[in-house]
Amino acid sequence: MPTISFADSSMTIDVEAGSALIDACEENGAPVEFSCTVGACATCIISIEEGADNVNAPDGDEISCASSRTDVAGARLACQITVNGDITVRYLG
């Protein structure tokens, strides 16, 4: 069972492999804010500090949206991520 850790807090969440990060965050009150939930606003922008290989690859729209909001390399939108293994994320919003 994958674990999601949040770099700026002591919170960790265990999820089933293939779970949507947005669902895990919303169900557990995680320190990530969401707005549109469809990858258009970048409110949920995060960096994956550890375990980037344990999530789905971003598509071009996600990369474009994330890069318009931050210069952090590899920034992702939490609403677009599927968790397949342990990850550590940092909310950039």
N, C-alpha and C positions, 0 to 999 in steps of 0.2 A: 504494500500500500504506500503510494508516494506521500511525502510530506512537503508542505509549502511552509517556508519560514519567511518572516518579514524582517528585513535587515534593521529597520528603525524601531523595532519593538521586540518583545520577548514572545510574541504570538507565533504559534505553529499550528497548522491544520493538517490532519490526515485526510486524504481523499482517495477515491477509487481511481485507478489508472483510466485515462480517457475523460476525466472530469473537466468541465469548463472552469477556468480560474474565476470568472465573474460569479458563478454560482457559489463556489466555495467562499469567496470574499463576502458576498451578500448574506449568505446563511450564517456566517460566523462573526459578522461585525468587524471584518478585517480593515486595517488602515489604508484603504484604497477607495477613492471617490469615483463614482460613475455618473454619467449623465445620459447620453444618447443610447448607449449599450450596443451600437452597431458599427463602431469603428470610424465614426465621422468627426468626432469632436476633440479627441485626445485628452479628455478629462482624466482618464484612467491610465495615463502614461507611466510606465515603470521601466526599470532596468532589471535584467536578470543577472544577479551577482554570481550565482552558482547554478549549474545544471541547465545551461542554455540548450544542450542537446536533448534534454528531457521534455521539450515542448514542441508543438508543431511549428513548421517554418512560416514566417510571415509572407503575405502576398504583397504585391506591388502597392495596392491601395493603403495597406497598413503602414508600410515603410514610408510612403509619401506623407501620410497624416502624422506619424510620429516625428519624422524629421522636420516637419513644419513647426513643431512645438519645442524641440530641444536639440542641442548639438551632441548629446550623449550617444556615443556609438552603440548600435544594437538596441536602442530604446524600442519598447514594444507597447502595444495597447492591451491592457489586461482583459478587456472584453473579447479579445480575439484569440486568446491562448487556451490550448488544451494541454492539460498536465498529464504526462506519461511516466514521470519519475520525480525524484526529489529535486526541488528548486528553492533558491533563496531570491526574493525579489525586494526591490527598493522602490517605493512610490516617489515619483518625480514631480507630481502635480503640485 
